[in-house]
Amino acid sequence: MSRLCAILLFAAAVTGAARAQGSGTVEVPDSIDAPDSPFLVTRIAKGRIAGIKHDAHFTLVLIEDIAEQRRMRALLDKTMSPGVARDWLAAPNEDLGGELREATILFADVRGFTALAETLGAHAVVDVLNRYFAYMADVILAEGGTIDKFIGDGIMALFGIPTAHSDDADRAVAAARNMLRALSLLNEHPDFPNLKIGVGIATGQVIAGRIGSPDRMNHTVIGNAANLAARIEGVCKTYGCPILISGETMKRLRRPVTTRMVDVVAVEGQESQTPIYEVFVEQPEDAERWLEPFAAGVAAYLAGDFATAGRRFADVDTINPDDATTGLLAERCRQLNRQPPEIWTGAWKLTEK
């Protein structure tokens, strides 16, 4: 409905009410609140016209049709996070430029889903993914995160964009832990396959903005921190850790959570090295007995004392024989001890993507 039609209809209603009262005036409120209406009253003006036999009172009401705006908002809320949708509606014609922001980026991926999908069939694959994404999205949004995109069976989420908080790293880690807990509940359903996921988290400077072509854009981030988070997620399976975070993320944590440093890594294309830490979903069993010798083994390994590191990892293995990270590092120490590198920086180069 156009503005003119809305005004005419309102004027007709006012005139009818005046005639029903037997007078030339009718009471009109200063504002109209109709949250369920597709129309928004944007301006109300009152006045009177003098100089005729009887003064004529009038009310001019300007009504905007916002039904289309509400439909657009509902559609955007389904394709992007609410905070991003608000920004797009507020500045729909903004150019493709971005801004430098600090953010914590989370990547999550389902382990072995490609092989699983081949056994499920097309309809079941879509059903499983939608149910999985629904659980994960609720957890991420509950911690103030923004879902950047779903990538096949993967999730990319942002903390600190578009709205920054002082505890974005804590929020991302809490989301990761709750994602594992939510998945555990989902896996209990008899009609749902037993899924396993890996979560990688990194914090740093990124370029945030609307990126794409003039006809198709996506509000996302690019930069070393995003690349690092993706790489860290990729090695969760290698280290046998459901959740791995970067050193910068670890530095920003303020809430108490049990962690252990598992390695120092270098990502191809990045000059800096970063320690990576496992975040435990729950307190590990007998942690006070094996986390200390594990830390001693990692310290010896980073220092290039592979023999000592191997002995410390052997101590851990007697207490926690199922720890995949200990087994990986112990085997690496055996290989390095047999063939010591000419130059050892302590950093292991990541090749997984």
PyMOL commands that set and color helices and strands:
alter all, ss='L'
color gray80, all
select helices_A, chain A and resi 3-21+67-79+82-90+113-120+122-142+168-187+224-234+236-239+247-252+287-302+306-319+324-338
alter helices_A, ss='H'
color red, helices_A
select strands_A, chain A and resi 39-49+56-65+98-110+146-151+154-159+197-213+216-222+243-246+259-267+273-279+348-350
alter strands_A, ss='S'
color yellow, strands_A
deselect
rebuild
show_as cartoon
